[in-house]
Amino acid sequence: MKLLAVAVGVAALAFAAPAFANEQHPTQGELESELVCPQCHEPLDESNSPIAQQMKLYIRKHIALGWTKSHIVNTLEGPPNNLGPSILGVPRTHGFDLIAWILPIGGIAIGALALAGGAWAWSRNKPGPLAPVGPSLDPSLERRVDDELARYDR
């Protein structure tokens, strides 16, 4: 059990280090791919509108100044630029925007549970392979049916 806890801890550190480095030293391409042009509503790295060009210059300048990724995005979204949350290509993972992440994942989970429950119930209610379909025949009538069927088998 302790070995599993150590393995999980090492994995968490291995994945956290690149994410933290990405926050501290963002790249121009990374930020441009995550932001949207407020004028043409295309990803910033695909847009050539005048405002997109200004945003790219702003990003380049502030990366050179050593700003973090979140600081650059926050200053573009809010004061002093006030471009608003529409420039975010991906919803935030807190506050009201968290609903955009929870609803699809929750819907998939609920659908999978409903499907599993339905399959389980269907498999439990299925009659056995040799279950009688209806009432049994009178023995004399059953013998007569067998004789008639035997006549056609010849």
Protein Blocks (a to p, Z undefined) as FASTA:
>chain_A
ZZmmmmmmmmmmmmmmmmmmmmmmccfklmmmmpccfklopafklpccfklmmmmmmmmm
mmmnopafklmmmmmmmcfklnojmlpmbdcfehjllmmmmmmmmmmmmmmmmmmmmmmm
mmmmpccfklcfbdcddfklmmmmmmmmmmmmZZ
